[in-house]
Amino acid sequence: MRGKPFEAGNTFGKGRPRGSRNRRSVLVALMEDRGEAMIKQCQLLALKGDPTALRLCMERLMPPCRASLNKFRLPPMKTMADLGKALPAVAREVARGRLSAQDGEAFSRMIEAQRRTIESEEFEKRLRALEKARKRGPRPQRKTP
């Protein structure tokens, strides 16, 4: 029978009985009964200086850091000359406070990666030109007066 490689029903074992709860639902039920007392105990431990309890409380109180949504556009970076304009633009935006130092560093890494890419492409072009010139043969030497 194509499309149904297995017989209907579980022939190997009974599985979990109907209506039984998984571990998560059991834990949630326990937390409903004793959750408030546990939170108060954690707060007391944190106030006494327990580093784990303090970290847990702070993680719940402070929102997680999120990446900033800056709308900074890098100038076009197609040549080495363009790269010379891009890095000062990033530094200027960081100095003005429009970009965070972390964002400025990330942009700088992108600029550096672009520089390496352009450098590799230019090296490849020069190498191909040299190989092509070598296949044509030696260039005639000029006579000096």
C-alpha positions in Angstrom: 0.0 0.0 0.0 1.6 3.2 -1.1 1.3 6.2 1.3 0.6 4.1 4.4 3.7 2.2 5.2 2.5 1.4 8.8 -0.5 -0.4 10.1 -3.0 1.6 12.1 -2.6 1.6 15.8 0.4 1.2 18.1 1.4 -2.4 18.2 4.7 -2.0 20.1 3.5 -0.4 23.3 0.6 1.3 25.1 2.1 4.8 25.1 1.0 7.4 27.6 -2.5 6.8 29.0 -5.2 9.1 27.9 -5.7 12.1 30.2 -2.2 11.8 31.8 -0.2 15.0 32.1 3.3 15.6 30.8 6.1 16.8 33.1 5.6 20.4 32.1 2.0 20.6 33.1 2.7 18.9 36.4 5.5 21.5 37.1 3.1 24.4 36.2 0.6 23.0 38.6 3.2 22.8 41.4 4.3 26.4 40.6 0.7 27.6 40.9 0.5 26.3 44.5 4.0 27.3 45.7 5.2 29.8 43.1 4.6 33.0 45.1 6.5 31.6 48.1 9.4 30.6 45.9 9.6 34.1 44.4 9.7 35.7 47.8 12.4 33.2 48.9 14.5 34.1 45.8 14.1 37.8 46.6 15.2 37.3 50.1 18.3 35.3 49.0 19.1 38.0 46.4 18.9 40.7 49.1 21.2 38.7 51.3 23.8 38.7 48.5 23.3 35.2 46.8 24.8 35.8 43.3 22.6 33.2 41.6 19.4 34.6 43.1 20.5 38.1 42.4 21.2 37.2 38.7 17.7 35.6 38.4 16.0 38.6 39.9 17.9 41.0 37.7 17.2 39.0 34.6 13.5 39.3 35.3 13.6 43.0 36.2 15.8 44.3 33.4 14.7 44.0 29.7 17.2 42.2 27.5 19.4 44.4 25.4 18.3 44.7 21.8 20.2 45.9 18.8 19.5 49.5 18.0 17.6 50.3 14.9 19.9 52.9 13.4 19.1 54.1 9.9 22.7 54.9 8.9 23.6 54.2 5.3 27.1 53.5 4.3 28.3 55.3 1.2 28.9 53.1 -1.8 32.0 51.0 -1.5 33.0 49.8 -4.9 36.6 51.1 -5.1 39.4 51.7 -2.6 38.7 55.4 -2.9 35.1 54.8 -1.8 36.4 53.0 1.3 38.5 56.0 2.2 35.2 57.9 2.5 33.2 55.3 4.3 35.3 54.9 7.5 35.4 58.6 8.3 31.6 58.7 7.8 31.1 56.0 10.4 33.5 57.7 12.8 31.6 61.0 12.3 28.3 59.3 13.1 29.7 57.7 16.3 31.1 61.0 17.4 27.8 62.7 16.9 26.0 60.0 18.9 23.9 58.8 16.0 25.6 55.4 16.1 26.7 53.5 19.2 30.3 52.5 19.5 29.3 48.8 19.0 27.4 49.7 15.8 30.4 51.7 14.6 32.7 48.8 15.3 30.4 46.5 13.3 30.3 48.9 10.4 34.1 49.1 10.5 34.4 45.4 10.3 32.1 45.4 7.3 34.2 48.1 5.7 37.4 46.0 6.4 35.8 42.9 4.8 34.9 44.9 1.8 38.4 46.3 1.6 39.8 42.8 1.5 37.3 41.7 -1.2 38.2 44.7 -3.4 41.9 44.1 -2.8 41.6 40.4 -3.8 39.6 41.3 -6.9 42.2 43.9 -8.0 45.1 41.5 -7.3 43.3 38.8 -9.4 42.9 41.3 -12.3 46.6 42.3 -12.2 47.6 38.7 -12.0 45.5 37.8 -15.1 46.9 40.7 -17.0 50.5 39.6 -16.2 49.8 36.0 -17.2 48.2 37.2 -20.4 51.2 39.4 -21.2 53.6 36.6 -20.5 51.7 34.3 -22.9 52.1 36.9 -25.7 55.8 36.8 -25.3 58.5 39.2 -24.1 58.0 42.9 -24.8 60.6 44.5 -27.1 63.1 46.5 -25.2 63.4 50.2 -26.0 66.6 51.7 -27.1 68.0 54.4 -24.9 69.7 57.3 -26.6 
